[in-house]
Amino acid sequence: MAEEIGIPNLSQFSKLFHKQTGMSPTLYLQKQHI
């Protein structure tokens, strides 16, 4: 999904993601990989 998101939309996506999950996308991905 990250590939579909353009760089300009990345910050907006991050804010939206953080609002919904309570954590940043990078943090979420790190937890998923562990």
DSSP file (Angstrom, degrees, kcal/mol; ACC not computed):
  #  RESIDUE AA STRUCTURE BP1 BP2  ACC     N-H-->O    O-->H-N    N-H-->O    O-->H-N    TCO  KAPPA ALPHA  PHI   PSI    X-CA   Y-CA   Z-CA
    1    1 A M    >>        0   0    0      0, 0.0     4,-0.9     0, 0.0     3,-0.8   0.000 360.0 360.0 360.0 -31.3    0.0    0.0    0.0
    2    2 A A  T 34  +     0   0    0      1,-0.3     3,-0.4     2,-0.2     8,-0.0   0.826 360.0  59.8 -62.2 -30.9    2.9    2.3    0.7
    3    3 A E  T 34 S+     0   0    0      1,-0.2    -1,-0.3     3,-0.0     0, 0.0   0.835 101.6  53.6 -66.8 -30.9    3.9    2.2   -3.0
    4    4 A E  T <4 S+     0   0    0     -3,-0.8     2,-0.5     2,-0.1    -1,-0.2   0.746  92.2  86.1 -76.7 -22.8    0.5    3.6   -4.0
    5    5 A I  S  < S-     0   0    0     -4,-0.9     2,-0.1    -3,-0.4     5,-0.1  -0.679  75.9-137.3 -85.2 124.5    0.9    6.6   -1.7
    6    6 A G    >>  -     0   0    0     -2,-0.5     3,-0.7     1,-0.1     4,-0.7  -0.346  23.6-108.8 -75.5 160.4    2.8    9.5   -3.2
    7    7 A I  H >> S+     0   0    0      1,-0.2     3,-1.2     2,-0.2     4,-0.6   0.890 117.6  55.6 -56.9 -43.5    5.3   11.5   -1.2
    8    8 A P  H 34 S+     0   0    0      0, 0.0     4,-0.4     0, 0.0    -1,-0.2   0.818 111.4  45.0 -60.5 -29.1    3.1   14.6   -1.0
    9    9 A N  H <> S+     0   0    0     -3,-0.7     4,-2.7     1,-0.2    -2,-0.2   0.535  91.3  86.7 -90.7  -6.5    0.3   12.5    0.6
   10   10 A L  H <X S+     0   0    0     -3,-1.2     4,-2.5    -4,-0.7    -1,-0.2   0.910  89.0  46.2 -64.5 -44.2    2.6   10.6    3.0
   11   11 A S  H  X S+     0   0    0     -4,-0.6     4,-2.2     2,-0.2    -1,-0.2   0.892 113.8  49.6 -65.9 -38.4    2.5   13.2    5.8
   12   12 A Q  H  > S+     0   0    0     -4,-0.4     4,-2.2     2,-0.2    -2,-0.2   0.906 111.8  48.9 -65.7 -41.0   -1.3   13.4    5.5
   13   13 A F  H  X S+     0   0    0     -4,-2.7     4,-3.1     2,-0.2    -2,-0.2   0.896 109.4  52.9 -63.1 -40.9   -1.5    9.6    5.6
   14   14 A S  H  X S+     0   0    0     -4,-2.5     4,-2.8     2,-0.2    -2,-0.2   0.913 109.3  48.1 -62.7 -43.5    0.7    9.5    8.6
   15   15 A K  H  X S+     0   0    0     -4,-2.2     4,-2.0     2,-0.2    -1,-0.2   0.919 114.4  46.4 -62.6 -43.6   -1.5   12.0   10.5
   16   16 A L  H  X S+     0   0    0     -4,-2.2     4,-1.8     2,-0.2    -2,-0.2   0.917 113.8  48.2 -64.5 -44.2   -4.6   10.0    9.6
   17   17 A F  H  X S+     0   0    0     -4,-3.1     4,-3.1     1,-0.2     5,-0.5   0.906 111.4  50.1 -62.6 -42.9   -3.0    6.8   10.6
   18   18 A H  H  X S+     0   0    0     -4,-2.8     4,-1.7     1,-0.2    -1,-0.2   0.859 109.6  51.6 -65.7 -35.3   -1.8    8.2   13.9
   19   19 A K  H  < S+     0   0    0     -4,-2.0    -1,-0.2    -5,-0.2    -2,-0.2   0.870 116.8  39.6 -68.5 -36.2   -5.3    9.5   14.6
   20   20 A Q  H  < S+     0   0    0     -4,-1.8    -2,-0.2    -5,-0.1    -1,-0.2   0.898 130.2  24.4 -81.7 -42.6   -6.8    6.1   14.0
   21   21 A T  H  < S-     0   0    0     -4,-3.1    -3,-0.2     2,-0.3    -2,-0.2   0.687  94.3-126.3-100.5 -20.6   -4.2    3.8   15.5
   22   22 A G  S  < S+     0   0    0     -4,-1.7     2,-0.3    -5,-0.5    -4,-0.2   0.519  82.5  76.8  85.1   4.9   -2.6    6.1   18.1
   23   23 A M  S    S-     0   0    0     -6,-0.4    -2,-0.3     3,-0.0    -1,-0.3  -0.972  87.0 -96.1-143.3 160.0    0.9    5.3   16.7
   24   24 A S     >  -     0   0    0     -2,-0.3     4,-2.5     1,-0.1     5,-0.2  -0.406  35.1-115.7 -74.8 152.5    3.0    6.3   13.7
   25   25 A P  H  > S+     0   0    0      0, 0.0     4,-2.5     0, 0.0     5,-0.2   0.862 116.3  52.1 -54.6 -39.7    3.0    4.1   10.6
   26   26 A T  H  > S+     0   0    0      2,-0.2     4,-2.1     1,-0.2     5,-0.1   0.909 110.3  47.6 -65.7 -41.2    6.7    3.3   11.0
   27   27 A L  H  > S+     0   0    0      2,-0.2     4,-2.0     1,-0.2    -1,-0.2   0.905 111.9  51.0 -64.3 -41.5    6.2    2.3   14.6
   28   28 A Y  H  X S+     0   0    0     -4,-2.5     4,-1.9     1,-0.2    -2,-0.2   0.915 109.8  49.1 -61.7 -45.0    3.3    0.1   13.6
   29   29 A L  H  X S+     0   0    0     -4,-2.5     4,-2.0     1,-0.2    -1,-0.2   0.881 108.9  53.4 -64.1 -38.5    5.3   -1.6   10.9
   30   30 A Q  H  X S+     0   0    0     -4,-2.1     4,-1.6     1,-0.2    -1,-0.2   0.901 109.0  48.8 -63.3 -40.6    8.2   -2.2   13.4
   31   31 A K  H  < S+     0   0    0     -4,-2.0    -1,-0.2     1,-0.2    -2,-0.2   0.863 110.1  52.2 -67.5 -34.7    5.8   -3.9   15.8
   32   32 A Q  H  < S+     0   0    0     -4,-1.9    -1,-0.2     1,-0.2    -2,-0.2   0.872 109.0  49.6 -67.7 -36.9    4.4   -6.0   13.0
   33   33 A H  H  <        0   0    0     -4,-2.0    -1,-0.2     1,-0.2    -2,-0.2   0.830 360.0 360.0 -73.8 -31.6    7.8   -7.2   11.9
   34   34 A I     <        0   0    0     -4,-1.6    -1,-0.2    -5,-0.2    -2,-0.2   0.500 360.0 360.0 -72.1 360.0    8.9   -8.2   15.4
